[in-house]
Amino acid sequence: MVRYTIRVAAARAGLHEQSLRMYERRGLLHPQRSKGNIRLYSEEDIEQVLFIKRLMDDLGVNLAGVEVILHMRHQLLEAQMELARLRGEEELR
């Protein structure tokens, strides 16, 4: 799996490195850390940043709104996985 430093991740997302640090402090991103405590961003992390950027730039959502949307998105994905699991168990019967 490819991992990027904060400089590369910020450049790929078209943001400043400080924005990525702030998103992490707000709990919107969870990059892995190297043994030297360097942030390492995955493709999924960069996709998350781009999603946040679209919410803010295109839809005018503030960071508090982004937090709510991401939380709701996470809950929806969990519910979909639970539903798929239940349907799988039902098919086995």
C-alpha positions as CSV (number, residue, x, y, z in Angstrom):
1,M,0.0,0.0,0.0
2,V,1.4,3.4,-1.0
3,R,1.7,6.0,1.7
4,Y,2.5,9.7,1.2
5,T,4.2,12.3,3.4
6,I,2.2,15.3,4.4
7,R,3.9,17.4,1.8
8,V,3.0,15.1,-1.0
9,A,-0.6,14.5,0.3
10,A,-1.2,18.2,0.6
11,A,0.1,18.8,-3.0
12,R,-2.1,16.0,-4.3
13,A,-5.2,17.5,-2.6
14,G,-4.3,21.1,-3.5
15,L,-4.2,22.2,0.1
16,H,-1.7,23.6,2.5
17,E,0.0,21.1,4.9
18,Q,-1.5,23.1,7.8
19,S,-5.0,22.2,6.6
20,L,-4.2,18.5,6.8
21,R,-2.8,19.0,10.4
22,M,-6.0,20.9,11.3
23,Y,-8.2,18.2,9.9
24,E,-6.3,15.6,11.9
25,R,-6.7,17.7,15.1
26,R,-10.5,17.9,14.4
27,G,-10.6,14.1,14.0
28,L,-11.5,14.3,10.3
29,L,-8.4,12.4,9.2
30,H,-6.4,9.6,10.9
31,P,-3.1,9.2,9.0
32,Q,-0.8,6.5,10.1
33,R,2.5,7.3,11.7
34,S,6.0,6.0,10.9
35,K,8.3,4.9,13.6
36,G,9.8,8.4,13.5
37,N,6.2,9.8,14.1
38,I,5.9,11.1,10.5
39,R,2.4,11.3,9.2
40,L,1.8,8.9,6.3
41,Y,-1.4,9.4,4.2
42,S,-3.0,6.6,2.1
43,E,-5.0,7.1,-1.1
44,E,-8.1,6.7,1.1
45,D,-6.9,9.6,3.3
46,I,-6.4,11.8,0.2
47,E,-9.9,10.9,-1.0
48,Q,-11.3,11.9,2.4
49,V,-9.4,15.2,2.1
50,L,-10.8,15.8,-1.4
51,F,-14.3,15.0,-0.1
52,I,-13.9,17.5,2.7
53,K,-12.6,20.1,0.2
54,R,-15.6,19.6,-2.1
55,L,-18.0,20.0,0.9
56,M,-16.4,23.2,1.9
57,D,-15.6,24.8,-1.5
58,D,-18.5,23.6,-3.6
59,L,-21.3,23.4,-1.0
60,G,-20.1,26.0,1.5
61,V,-20.2,23.7,4.5
62,N,-18.1,24.8,7.4
63,L,-15.9,22.4,9.4
64,A,-18.5,21.8,12.1
65,G,-20.9,20.7,9.3
66,V,-18.2,18.6,7.7
67,E,-17.8,16.8,11.0
68,V,-21.6,16.1,11.2
69,I,-21.7,14.9,7.6
70,L,-18.7,12.6,8.0
71,H,-20.2,11.1,11.2
72,M,-23.5,10.5,9.5
73,R,-21.6,9.0,6.5
74,H,-19.8,6.6,8.8
75,Q,-23.0,5.6,10.5
76,L,-24.6,4.9,7.1
77,L,-21.7,2.7,6.0
78,E,-21.8,0.8,9.3
79,A,-25.6,0.2,8.8
80,Q,-25.1,-1.0,5.3
81,M,-22.4,-3.5,6.4
82,E,-24.7,-4.7,9.2
83,L,-27.6,-5.1,6.7
84,A,-25.3,-7.1,4.3
85,R,-24.2,-9.3,7.2
86,L,-27.8,-10.0,8.2
87,R,-28.8,-10.7,4.6
88,G,-25.8,-13.1,4.4
89,E,-26.9,-15.0,7.5
90,E,-30.5,-15.1,6.2
91,E,-29.3,-16.7,2.9
92,L,-27.5,-19.5,4.9
93,R,-30.7,-20.6,6.5
